[in-house]
Amino acid sequence: MKIFIDTANLDQIKKIDSWGILDGVTTNPSLVAKEGTDTPTRVAEIAKILGDRPVSAEVMALDAEGMIAEGRELAKIAPNVNVKLPMCEATLKATKVLSSEGIDVNVTLIFSPLQALLAAKAGARYVSPFIGRLEDIGDRGNDMLAETVNIMNTYGFGTEIIAASIRNPMHVLDAAQMGCDIATIPANVLELMLKHPKTDEGIAKFVADYEKVNGKH
Ligand code: E4P
């Protein structure tokens, strides 16, 4: 499973990149606004850090012509920039047009397998089902993701599923067990994935036992 980080914060991207496990970045308008900048500026900075790994940049237009125009501009930022379109009727047309021009599209704000099916049929390179936000309203995020994975595996559209709106390590574990292509994970969840209290306890004991005999390392 590929690991993306879901952030527009450069320090977080650089830190996780230093681990050597980072396959890409997703941004959205809220994440970029939190950094006090704009999407083209920040995506250009992220694209440079990533080299040839993908970064998603979201359009603000909600009509097909606007999405296409904005998408073309965002795709010009760097070859590794893909265009994120929020799921709606206009998105299908915009996805078809941008994909036919060789621009990768990530259809976001997916909350049902059928939305993912339509986006895949339109030619989306990625679909982003939102787990956490579905659970926020008492629905089953995991079931929605599993059904989406099943459909994509059945038909082989060539669309990659990005498990999104991930709030905790269990969401990542579930996505990995389902065979999801990608999970886009916030920095705090990536840090939690690294940790286990028994690991910390084990390291402390090894150090203490070593130092009893050898002195400080
Ligand atoms: C996906 O690409 C989105 O940026 C993201 O996962 C949204 O997550 P949230 O529901 O935690 O805002």
Residues whose N, C-alpha, C, O or C-beta is under 5 A from the ligand:
A	BS01	E4P	D6 T26 T27 N28 S128 G132 R133 A164 S165 I166 T184
